[in-house]
Amino acid sequence: MRTAAVSGEVEPKEVCIIGHVDESGLTAREAAAVRLAERMARDPHEVDDGFFGGLRQHFTDEEIVEMVFAASIFNWGNKFNITMRLDAAPDGPYEQGMQYPD
């Protein structure tokens, strides 16, 4: 369920599927970073030696470590929030009433 705060700004979950990002407006470097985040969210085993080799065409090893760390934290946060069935803060800018499937 989308909240009113993001209604019209993002696609519903059923439409916004990992791996279908329009990369036409991205640089090669940005697209590589997006593909890394997608693979990590979908299945981290997809980030194999060959994929790392492709990343190294655009990023240093230090930058890759930083991106993997950042994506890991966001993935962890998302899974934590969903598992704990958290809702928006009462005094925050987002609508409350998140609904989670049973």
RAWO-V219248 format. One record per pair of residues at least 24 apart in sequence whose ideal C-beta (glycine too) atoms are under 8 Angstrom apart, sorted by the first residue. I is the first residue (numbers start at 1). GAP is how many residues later the second one is. If there is no record, write none. Layout:
BEGIN
I GAP
I GAP
END
This chain:
BEGIN
1 97
1 98
3 85
3 91
3 92
3 94
3 95
4 91
5 88
5 89
5 90
18 24
28 30
29 29
29 30
32 25
32 26
32 27
33 25
33 26
33 34
36 28
36 31
36 32
36 35
37 30
37 34
37 37
40 28
40 31
40 32
40 35
41 30
41 34
END
